Amino acid sequence: MRSQYSIAYTPTNDRKDGSYRKLEIKLSNKDYKAQARKGYYAIKPESR
């Protein structure tokens, strides 16, 4: 691996309802590969 890049994501849905959100990474150049997880959980805030 010659180069490594890091990207950030900010969801438009800011509800933290504990639901699973899928992510899809698409690259315009087929010669490149992306390593990423399939999604994440919008974690509910802890109740106090």
PDBQT receptor file of N, H, CA, C and O in Angstrom, charges set to zero:
ATOM      1  N   MET A   1       0.848  -1.168   0.000  1.00  0.00    +0.000 N 
ATOM      2  CA  MET A   1       0.000   0.000   0.000  1.00  0.00    +0.000 C 
ATOM      3  C   MET A   1       0.894   1.233   0.000  1.00  0.00    +0.000 C 
ATOM      4  O   MET A   1       1.713   1.414   0.901  1.00  0.00    +0.000 OA
ATOM      5  N   ARG A   2       0.738   2.064  -0.995  1.00  0.00    +0.000 N 
ATOM      6  H   ARG A   2       0.072   1.917  -1.727  1.00  0.00    +0.000 HD
ATOM      7  CA  ARG A   2       1.554   3.268  -1.098  1.00  0.00    +0.000 C 
ATOM      8  C   ARG A   2       0.919   4.454  -0.405  1.00  0.00    +0.000 C 
ATOM      9  O   ARG A   2       1.612   5.249   0.231  1.00  0.00    +0.000 OA
ATOM     10  N   SER A   3      -0.373   4.580  -0.520  1.00  0.00    +0.000 N 
ATOM     11  H   SER A   3      -0.936   3.935  -1.036  1.00  0.00    +0.000 HD
ATOM     12  CA  SER A   3      -1.066   5.739   0.047  1.00  0.00    +0.000 C 
ATOM     13  C   SER A   3      -2.243   5.283   0.887  1.00  0.00    +0.000 C 
ATOM     14  O   SER A   3      -2.865   4.255   0.621  1.00  0.00    +0.000 OA
ATOM     15  N   GLN A   4      -2.522   6.057   1.882  1.00  0.00    +0.000 N 
ATOM     16  H   GLN A   4      -2.017   6.892   2.097  1.00  0.00    +0.000 HD
ATOM     17  CA  GLN A   4      -3.658   5.766   2.737  1.00  0.00    +0.000 C 
ATOM     18  C   GLN A   4      -4.365   7.087   3.003  1.00  0.00    +0.000 C 
ATOM     19  O   GLN A   4      -3.729   8.100   3.292  1.00  0.00    +0.000 OA
ATOM     20  N   TYR A   5      -5.689   7.060   2.900  1.00  0.00    +0.000 N 
ATOM     21  H   TYR A   5      -6.205   6.237   2.664  1.00  0.00    +0.000 HD
ATOM     22  CA  TYR A   5      -6.479   8.260   3.103  1.00  0.00    +0.000 C 
ATOM     23  C   TYR A   5      -7.529   8.001   4.175  1.00  0.00    +0.000 C 
ATOM     24  O   TYR A   5      -7.942   6.864   4.401  1.00  0.00    +0.000 OA
ATOM     25  N   SER A   6      -7.941   9.050   4.812  1.00  0.00    +0.000 N 
ATOM     26  H   SER A   6      -7.605   9.974   4.628  1.00  0.00    +0.000 HD
ATOM     27  CA  SER A   6      -8.980   8.963   5.821  1.00  0.00    +0.000 C 
ATOM     28  C   SER A   6     -10.088   9.936   5.440  1.00  0.00    +0.000 C 
ATOM     29  O   SER A   6      -9.822  11.084   5.083  1.00  0.00    +0.000 OA
ATOM     30  N   ILE A   7     -11.333   9.471   5.516  1.00  0.00    +0.000 N 
ATOM     31  H   ILE A   7     -11.550   8.538   5.806  1.00  0.00    +0.000 HD
ATOM     32  CA  ILE A   7     -12.456  10.351   5.223  1.00  0.00    +0.000 C 
ATOM     33  C   ILE A   7     -13.386  10.385   6.430  1.00  0.00    +0.000 C 
ATOM     34  O   ILE A   7     -13.354   9.492   7.276  1.00  0.00    +0.000 OA
ATOM     35  N   ALA A   8     -14.198  11.403   6.499  1.00  0.00    +0.000 N 
ATOM     36  H   ALA A   8     -14.224  12.129   5.812  1.00  0.00    +0.000 HD
ATOM     37  CA  ALA A   8     -15.163  11.544   7.587  1.00  0.00    +0.000 C 
ATOM     38  C   ALA A   8     -16.562  11.592   7.000  1.00  0.00    +0.000 C 
ATOM     39  O   ALA A   8     -16.758  11.963   5.843  1.00  0.00    +0.000 OA
ATOM     40  N   TYR A   9     -17.523  11.210   7.816  1.00  0.00    +0.000 N 
ATOM     41  H   TYR A   9     -17.364  10.908   8.756  1.00  0.00    +0.000 HD
ATOM     42  CA  TYR A   9     -18.920  11.183   7.396  1.00  0.00    +0.000 C 
ATOM     43  C   TYR A   9     -19.768  11.827   8.472  1.00  0.00    +0.000 C 
ATOM     44  O   TYR A   9     -19.624  11.512   9.653  1.00  0.00    +0.000 OA
ATOM     45  N   THR A  10     -20.644  12.719   8.076  1.00  0.00    +0.000 N 
ATOM     46  H   THR A  10     -20.761  12.975   7.117  1.00  0.00    +0.000 HD
ATOM     47  CA  THR A  10     -21.604  13.324   8.987  1.00  0.00    +0.000 C 
ATOM     48  C   THR A  10     -22.997  13.021   8.451  1.00  0.00    +0.000 C 
ATOM     49  O   THR A  10     -23.347  13.473   7.361  1.00  0.00    +0.000 OA
ATOM     50  N   PRO A  11     -23.800  12.260   9.200  1.00  0.00    +0.000 N 
ATOM     51  CA  PRO A  11     -25.117  11.885   8.693  1.00  0.00    +0.000 C 
ATOM     52  C   PRO A  11     -26.075  13.067   8.657  1.00  0.00    +0.000 C 
ATOM     53  O   PRO A  11     -25.972  13.990   9.465  1.00  0.00    +0.000 OA
ATOM     54  N   THR A  12     -27.004  13.028   7.716  1.00  0.00    +0.000 N 
ATOM     55  H   THR A  12     -27.088  12.279   7.059  1.00  0.00    +0.000 HD
ATOM     56  CA  THR A  12     -28.046  14.054   7.658  1.00  0.00    +0.000 C 
ATOM     57  C   THR A  12     -29.144  13.754   8.668  1.00  0.00    +0.000 C 
ATOM     58  O   THR A  12     -29.842  14.666   9.112  1.00  0.00    +0.000 OA
ATOM     59  N   ASN A  13     -29.304  12.494   9.034  1.00  0.00    +0.000 N 
ATOM     60  H   ASN A  13     -28.737  11.753   8.674  1.00  0.00    +0.000 HD
ATOM     61  CA  ASN A  13     -30.272  12.085  10.047  1.00  0.00    +0.000 C 
ATOM     62  C   ASN A  13     -29.546  12.093  11.392  1.00  0.00    +0.000 C 
ATOM     63  O   ASN A  13     -28.755  11.192  11.671  1.00  0.00    +0.000 OA
ATOM     64  N   ASP A  14     -29.806  13.093  12.222  1.00  0.00    +0.000 N 
ATOM     65  H   ASP A  14     -30.449  13.825  11.995  1.00  0.00    +0.000 HD
ATOM     66  CA  ASP A  14     -29.077  13.202  13.485  1.00  0.00    +0.000 C 
ATOM     67  C   ASP A  14     -29.798  12.555  14.674  1.00  0.00    +0.000 C 
ATOM     68  O   ASP A  14     -29.387  12.743  15.819  1.00  0.00    +0.000 OA
ATOM     69  N   ARG A  15     -30.876  11.790  14.410  1.00  0.00    +0.000 N 
ATOM     70  H   ARG A  15     -31.210  11.637  13.480  1.00  0.00    +0.000 HD
ATOM     71  CA  ARG A  15     -31.569  11.082  15.495  1.00  0.00    +0.000 C 
ATOM     72  C   ARG A  15     -30.697   9.955  16.021  1.00  0.00    +0.000 C 
ATOM     73  O   ARG A  15     -30.149   9.174  15.244  1.00  0.00    +0.000 OA
ATOM     74  N   LYS A  16     -30.572   9.873  17.304  1.00  0.00    +0.000 N 
ATOM     75  H   LYS A  16     -31.017  10.508  17.936  1.00  0.00    +0.000 HD
ATOM     76  CA  LYS A  16     -29.825   8.785  17.943  1.00  0.00    +0.000 C 
ATOM     77  C   LYS A  16     -30.831   7.819  18.548  1.00  0.00    +0.000 C 
ATOM     78  O   LYS A  16     -31.069   7.807  19.756  1.00  0.00    +0.000 OA
ATOM     79  N   ASP A  17     -31.411   7.014  17.677  1.00  0.00    +0.000 N 
ATOM     80  H   ASP A  17     -31.219   7.024  16.695  1.00  0.00    +0.000 HD
ATOM     81  CA  ASP A  17     -32.503   6.125  18.070  1.00  0.00    +0.000 C 
ATOM     82  C   ASP A  17     -32.080   4.666  18.215  1.00  0.00    +0.000 C 
ATOM     83  O   ASP A  17     -32.929   3.792  18.390  1.00  0.00    +0.000 OA
ATOM     84  N   GLY A  18     -30.789   4.395  18.144  1.00  0.00    +0.000 N 
ATOM     85  H   GLY A  18     -30.099   5.105  18.002  1.00  0.00    +0.000 HD
ATOM     86  CA  GLY A  18     -30.301   3.029  18.295  1.00  0.00    +0.000 C 
ATOM     87  C   GLY A  18     -30.419   2.186  17.036  1.00  0.00    +0.000 C 
ATOM     88  O   GLY A  18     -30.076   1.004  17.057  1.00  0.00    +0.000 OA
ATOM     89  N   SER A  19     -30.892   2.758  15.954  1.00  0.00    +0.000 N 
ATOM     90  H   SER A  19     -31.171   3.718  15.937  1.00  0.00    +0.000 HD
ATOM     91  CA  SER A  19     -31.068   1.985  14.719  1.00  0.00    +0.000 C 
ATOM     92  C   SER A  19     -29.734   1.787  14.000  1.00  0.00    +0.000 C 
ATOM     93  O   SER A  19     -28.778   2.536  14.200  1.00  0.00    +0.000 OA
ATOM     94  N   TYR A  20     -29.704   0.759  13.163  1.00  0.00    +0.000 N 
ATOM     95  H   TYR A  20     -30.480   0.151  13.000  1.00  0.00    +0.000 HD
ATOM     96  CA  TYR A  20     -28.524   0.459  12.359  1.00  0.00    +0.000 C 
ATOM     97  C   TYR A  20     -28.607   1.250  11.067  1.00  0.00    +0.000 C 
ATOM     98  O   TYR A  20     -29.646   1.255  10.408  1.00  0.00    +0.000 OA
ATOM     99  N   ARG A  21     -27.535   1.911  10.704  1.00  0.00    +0.000 N 
ATOM    100  H   ARG A  21     -26.691   1.906  11.240  1.00  0.00    +0.000 HD
ATOM    101  CA  ARG A  21     -27.484   2.709   9.473  1.00  0.00    +0.000 C 
ATOM    102  C   ARG A  21     -26.446   2.096   8.539  1.00  0.00    +0.000 C 
ATOM    103  O   ARG A  21     -25.287   1.921   8.914  1.00  0.00    +0.000 OA
ATOM    104  N   LYS A  22     -26.868   1.775   7.331  1.00  0.00    +0.000 N 
ATOM    105  H   LYS A  22     -27.810   1.917   7.026  1.00  0.00    +0.000 HD
ATOM    106  CA  LYS A  22     -25.967   1.183   6.345  1.00  0.00    +0.000 C 
ATOM    107  C   LYS A  22     -25.118   2.270   5.690  1.00  0.00    +0.000 C 
ATOM    108  O   LYS A  22     -25.563   3.401   5.495  1.00  0.00    +0.000 OA
ATOM    109  N   LEU A  23     -23.890   1.897   5.358  1.00  0.00    +0.000 N 
ATOM    110  H   LEU A  23     -23.528   0.978   5.516  1.00  0.00    +0.000 HD
ATOM    111  CA  LEU A  23     -22.991   2.770   4.626  1.00  0.00    +0.000 C 
ATOM    112  C   LEU A  23     -22.612   2.089   3.323  1.00  0.00    +0.000 C 
ATOM    113  O   LEU A  23     -22.447   0.870   3.273  1.00  0.00    +0.000 OA
ATOM    114  N   GLU A  24     -22.478   2.873   2.284  1.00  0.00    +0.000 N 
ATOM    115  H   GLU A  24     -22.613   3.863   2.324  1.00  0.00    +0.000 HD
ATOM    116  CA  GLU A  24     -22.026   2.337   0.998  1.00  0.00    +0.000 C 
ATOM    117  C   GLU A  24     -20.966   3.273   0.448  1.00  0.00    +0.000 C 
ATOM    118  O   GLU A  24     -21.209   4.466   0.263  1.00  0.00    +0.000 OA
ATOM    119  N   ILE A  25     -19.796   2.725   0.192  1.00  0.00    +0.000 N 
ATOM    120  H   ILE A  25     -19.599   1.757   0.343  1.00  0.00    +0.000 HD
ATOM    121  CA  ILE A  25     -18.676   3.495  -0.333  1.00  0.00    +0.000 C 
ATOM    122  C   ILE A  25     -18.517   3.128  -1.803  1.00  0.00    +0.000 C 
ATOM    123  O   ILE A  25     -18.372   1.955  -2.147  1.00  0.00    +0.000 OA
ATOM    124  N   LYS A  26     -18.545   4.132  -2.663  1.00  0.00    +0.000 N 
ATOM    125  H   LYS A  26     -18.663   5.085  -2.384  1.00  0.00    +0.000 HD
ATOM    126  CA  LYS A  26     -18.355   3.897  -4.093  1.00  0.00    +0.000 C 
ATOM    127  C   LYS A  26     -17.150   4.698  -4.569  1.00  0.00    +0.000 C 
ATOM    128  O   LYS A  26     -17.009   5.881  -4.259  1.00  0.00    +0.000 OA
ATOM    129  N   LEU A  27     -16.291   4.034  -5.323  1.00  0.00    +0.000 N 
ATOM    130  H   LEU A  27     -16.406   3.073  -5.575  1.00  0.00    +0.000 HD
ATOM    131  CA  LEU A  27     -15.107   4.686  -5.873  1.00  0.00    +0.000 C 
ATOM    132  C   LEU A  27     -15.258   4.825  -7.378  1.00  0.00    +0.000 C 
ATOM    133  O   LEU A  27     -15.752   3.916  -8.044  1.00  0.00    +0.000 OA
ATOM    134  N   SER A  28     -14.842   5.941  -7.904  1.00  0.00    +0.000 N 
ATOM    135  H   SER A  28     -14.441   6.680  -7.363  1.00  0.00    +0.000 HD
ATOM    136  CA  SER A  28     -14.976   6.165  -9.346  1.00  0.00    +0.000 C 
ATOM    137  C   SER A  28     -13.917   5.388 -10.132  1.00  0.00    +0.000 C 
ATOM    138  O   SER A  28     -14.134   5.064 -11.300  1.00  0.00    +0.000 OA
ATOM    139  N   ASN A  29     -12.789   5.090  -9.514  1.00  0.00    +0.000 N 
ATOM    140  H   ASN A  29     -12.613   5.354  -8.566  1.00  0.00    +0.000 HD
ATOM    141  CA  ASN A  29     -11.726   4.345 -10.173  1.00  0.00    +0.000 C 
ATOM    142  C   ASN A  29     -11.762   2.896  -9.689  1.00  0.00    +0.000 C 
ATOM    143  O   ASN A  29     -11.583   2.639  -8.498  1.00  0.00    +0.000 OA
ATOM    144  N   LYS A  30     -11.986   1.967 -10.582  1.00  0.00    +0.000 N 
ATOM    145  H   LYS A  30     -12.131   2.175 -11.549  1.00  0.00    +0.000 HD
ATOM    146  CA  LYS A  30     -12.104   0.542 -10.231  1.00  0.00    +0.000 C 
ATOM    147  C   LYS A  30     -10.770  -0.070  -9.792  1.00  0.00    +0.000 C 
ATOM    148  O   LYS A  30     -10.754  -1.170  -9.240  1.00  0.00    +0.000 OA
ATOM    149  N   ASP A  31      -9.654   0.623 -10.027  1.00  0.00    +0.000 N 
ATOM    150  H   ASP A  31      -9.666   1.517 -10.476  1.00  0.00    +0.000 HD
ATOM    151  CA  ASP A  31      -8.346   0.121  -9.621  1.00  0.00    +0.000 C 
ATOM    152  C   ASP A  31      -8.107   0.296  -8.125  1.00  0.00    +0.000 C 
ATOM    153  O   ASP A  31      -7.199  -0.323  -7.569  1.00  0.00    +0.000 OA
ATOM    154  N   TYR A  32      -8.900   1.121  -7.473  1.00  0.00    +0.000 N 
ATOM    155  H   TYR A  32      -9.637   1.624  -7.924  1.00  0.00    +0.000 HD
ATOM    156  CA  TYR A  32      -8.745   1.385  -6.039  1.00  0.00    +0.000 C 
ATOM    157  C   TYR A  32      -9.705   0.529  -5.231  1.00  0.00    +0.000 C 
ATOM    158  O   TYR A  32     -10.746   0.096  -5.726  1.00  0.00    +0.000 OA
ATOM    159  N   LYS A  33      -9.338   0.293  -3.984  1.00  0.00    +0.000 N 
ATOM    160  H   LYS A  33      -8.492   0.644  -3.582  1.00  0.00    +0.000 HD
ATOM    161  CA  LYS A  33     -10.194  -0.460  -3.069  1.00  0.00    +0.000 C 
ATOM    162  C   LYS A  33     -10.397   0.361  -1.811  1.00  0.00    +0.000 C 
ATOM    163  O   LYS A  33      -9.489   1.058  -1.358  1.00  0.00    +0.000 OA
ATOM    164  N   ALA A  34     -11.584   0.276  -1.256  1.00  0.00    +0.000 N 
ATOM    165  H   ALA A  34     -12.321  -0.290  -1.625  1.00  0.00    +0.000 HD
ATOM    166  CA  ALA A  34     -11.870   0.946   0.007  1.00  0.00    +0.000 C 
ATOM    167  C   ALA A  34     -12.107  -0.117   1.069  1.00  0.00    +0.000 C 
ATOM    168  O   ALA A  34     -12.768  -1.126   0.820  1.00  0.00    +0.000 OA
ATOM    169  N   GLN A  35     -11.566   0.118   2.241  1.00  0.00    +0.000 N 
ATOM    170  H   GLN A  35     -11.029   0.937   2.443  1.00  0.00    +0.000 HD
ATOM    171  CA  GLN A  35     -11.799  -0.774   3.367  1.00  0.00    +0.000 C 
ATOM    172  C   GLN A  35     -12.620   0.002   4.379  1.00  0.00    +0.000 C 
ATOM    173  O   GLN A  35     -12.146   0.982   4.955  1.00  0.00    +0.000 OA
ATOM    174  N   ALA A  36     -13.849  -0.437   4.595  1.00  0.00    +0.000 N 
ATOM    175  H   ALA A  36     -14.233  -1.233   4.127  1.00  0.00    +0.000 HD
ATOM    176  CA  ALA A  36     -14.750   0.280   5.500  1.00  0.00    +0.000 C 
ATOM    177  C   ALA A  36     -15.753  -0.696   6.090  1.00  0.00    +0.000 C 
ATOM    178  O   ALA A  36     -15.968  -1.782   5.551  1.00  0.00    +0.000 OA
ATOM    179  N   ARG A  37     -16.354  -0.311   7.179  1.00  0.00    +0.000 N 
ATOM    180  H   ARG A  37     -16.180   0.571   7.617  1.00  0.00    +0.000 HD
ATOM    181  CA  ARG A  37     -17.396  -1.157   7.760  1.00  0.00    +0.000 C 
ATOM    182  C   ARG A  37     -18.698  -0.980   6.987  1.00  0.00    +0.000 C 
ATOM    183  O   ARG A  37     -18.859  -0.009   6.249  1.00  0.00    +0.000 OA
ATOM    184  N   LYS A  38     -19.606  -1.899   7.153  1.00  0.00    +0.000 N 
ATOM    185  H   LYS A  38     -19.476  -2.689   7.753  1.00  0.00    +0.000 HD
ATOM    186  CA  LYS A  38     -20.866  -1.906   6.402  1.00  0.00    +0.000 C 
ATOM    187  C   LYS A  38     -21.877  -0.899   6.926  1.00  0.00    +0.000 C 
ATOM    188  O   LYS A  38     -22.804  -0.522   6.209  1.00  0.00    +0.000 OA
ATOM    189  N   GLY A  39     -21.707  -0.457   8.171  1.00  0.00    +0.000 N 
ATOM    190  H   GLY A  39     -20.954  -0.763   8.754  1.00  0.00    +0.000 HD
ATOM    191  CA  GLY A  39     -22.647   0.482   8.755  1.00  0.00    +0.000 C 
ATOM    192  C   GLY A  39     -22.300   0.768  10.200  1.00  0.00    +0.000 C 
ATOM    193  O   GLY A  39     -21.218   0.419  10.672  1.00  0.00    +0.000 OA
ATOM    194  N   TYR A  40     -23.222   1.403  10.897  1.00  0.00    +0.000 N 
ATOM    195  H   TYR A  40     -24.101   1.686  10.513  1.00  0.00    +0.000 HD
ATOM    196  CA  TYR A  40     -23.003   1.749  12.302  1.00  0.00    +0.000 C 
ATOM    197  C   TYR A  40     -24.342   1.863  13.010  1.00  0.00    +0.000 C 
ATOM    198  O   TYR A  40     -25.387   1.965  12.368  1.00  0.00    +0.000 OA
ATOM    199  N   TYR A  41     -24.306   1.844  14.321  1.00  0.00    +0.000 N 
ATOM    200  H   TYR A  41     -23.457   1.761  14.843  1.00  0.00    +0.000 HD
ATOM    201  CA  TYR A  41     -25.506   2.031  15.134  1.00  0.00    +0.000 C 
ATOM    202  C   TYR A  41     -25.546   3.471  15.632  1.00  0.00    +0.000 C 
ATOM    203  O   TYR A  41     -24.556   3.987  16.151  1.00  0.00    +0.000 OA
ATOM    204  N   ALA A  42     -26.690   4.108  15.470  1.00  0.00    +0.000 N 
ATOM    205  H   ALA A  42     -27.495   3.690  15.048  1.00  0.00    +0.000 HD
ATOM    206  CA  ALA A  42     -26.898   5.456  15.995  1.00  0.00    +0.000 C 
ATOM    207  C   ALA A  42     -27.237   5.298  17.472  1.00  0.00    +0.000 C 
ATOM    208  O   ALA A  42     -28.404   5.198  17.851  1.00  0.00    +0.000 OA
ATOM    209  N   ILE A  43     -26.206   5.279  18.286  1.00  0.00    +0.000 N 
ATOM    210  H   ILE A  43     -25.258   5.360  17.978  1.00  0.00    +0.000 HD
ATOM    211  CA  ILE A  43     -26.325   4.946  19.705  1.00  0.00    +0.000 C 
ATOM    212  C   ILE A  43     -27.209   5.938  20.460  1.00  0.00    +0.000 C 
ATOM    213  O   ILE A  43     -27.084   7.154  20.320  1.00  0.00    +0.000 OA
ATOM    214  N   LYS A  44     -28.092   5.378  21.252  1.00  0.00    +0.000 N 
ATOM    215  H   LYS A  44     -28.194   4.390  21.366  1.00  0.00    +0.000 HD
ATOM    216  CA  LYS A  44     -28.964   6.196  22.096  1.00  0.00    +0.000 C 
ATOM    217  C   LYS A  44     -28.146   6.797  23.227  1.00  0.00    +0.000 C 
ATOM    218  O   LYS A  44     -27.266   6.129  23.771  1.00  0.00    +0.000 OA
ATOM    219  N   PRO A  45     -28.416   8.043  23.591  1.00  0.00    +0.000 N 
ATOM    220  CA  PRO A  45     -27.724   8.610  24.747  1.00  0.00    +0.000 C 
ATOM    221  C   PRO A  45     -28.137   7.883  26.029  1.00  0.00    +0.000 C 
ATOM    222  O   PRO A  45     -29.269   7.414  26.146  1.00  0.00    +0.000 OA
ATOM    223  N   GLU A  46     -27.224   7.793  26.976  1.00  0.00    +0.000 N 
ATOM    224  H   GLU A  46     -26.304   8.174  26.882  1.00  0.00    +0.000 HD
ATOM    225  CA  GLU A  46     -27.523   7.123  28.249  1.00  0.00    +0.000 C 
ATOM    226  C   GLU A  46     -28.490   7.942  29.060  1.00  0.00    +0.000 C 
ATOM    227  O   GLU A  46     -28.375   9.166  29.125  1.00  0.00    +0.000 OA
ATOM    228  N   SER A  47     -29.442   7.277  29.680  1.00  0.00    +0.000 N 
ATOM    229  H   SER A  47     -29.535   6.283  29.627  1.00  0.00    +0.000 HD
ATOM    230  CA  SER A  47     -30.411   7.942  30.566  1.00  0.00    +0.000 C 
ATOM    231  C   SER A  47     -29.793   8.077  31.950  1.00  0.00    +0.000 C 
ATOM    232  O   SER A  47     -29.129   7.162  32.436  1.00  0.00    +0.000 OA
ATOM    233  N   ARG A  48     -30.013   9.209  32.571  1.00  0.00    +0.000 N 
ATOM    234  H   ARG A  48     -30.552   9.953  32.177  1.00  0.00    +0.000 HD
ATOM    235  CA  ARG A  48     -29.467   9.405  33.928  1.00  0.00    +0.000 C 
ATOM    236  C   ARG A  48     -30.562   9.704  34.883  1.00  0.00    +0.000 C 
ATOM    237  O   ARG A  48     -30.309   9.901  36.072  1.00  0.00    +0.000 OA
TER     238      ARG A  48
